[in-house]
Amino acid sequence: MYYEMIRVRNEEIGLVWDDDAGRARIRKIYLPVADKTLRKKIVVDFPDVASRPKRMPGGIGKKIASRYLGRPVSFDVSALDWSNLSVFARKVLKKTYGISRGRVMTYSGLAAAVGSPKAARAVGTALANNPFPIVIPCHRVIRANGALGQFGGGVSMKKSLLEREGVPAGSDGAVRQKDILRR
């Protein structure tokens, strides 16, 4: 198992990956943190990780950095290690991957889109545990009233990511209704 530190301006994104029979797979992506403890967190979460960073093949680090900066980038989701996720979480994350750049969807709308219209809270839980933020753009899921809701990197990071993608929040902190996908 390996890790890569992806430098994006003055921040670092952590990427843990593994070589599965000659095919590189992303195990987890870590959002930037302010206190420079990212490497320590990676070692705690993945004690078997290599002692030195190693770039993941295929320019994945550059793609993640580009998407973090708001640029349109597509990924081959088969490079993600889905093995530790429930069937429901996989459905939610795969549907979330399909939310286009510059658009958002509500938790309840996403729940309906995966066939569980009353499971908005379960959708929120699946997104809170998303091991692939940035690649699976969970920041593109918001509350029904347009408020941003929670995000693993904090609400200000979520707002910044959305703004970089062309989805501004108004002075009230809410996204315009015209930017919200309706299933």
Buried (B, 14 or more C-beta within 10 A) or exposed (E): BBBBBBEBEEBBBBBBBBEEEEEBBBBBBBBBBEEEEBBEEBEEEBEEBEEEBEBBEEEBBBBBBBBBEBEEBEBEBEBBBBEEBEEBBBBBBBBBBEBEBEBBBBBBBBBBBBEBEEBBEBBBEBBEBBBBBBBBBBBBBBBEEBEBBEBBBEBEBBBBBBEBBEBEBEEEEBBEEEBBBEE
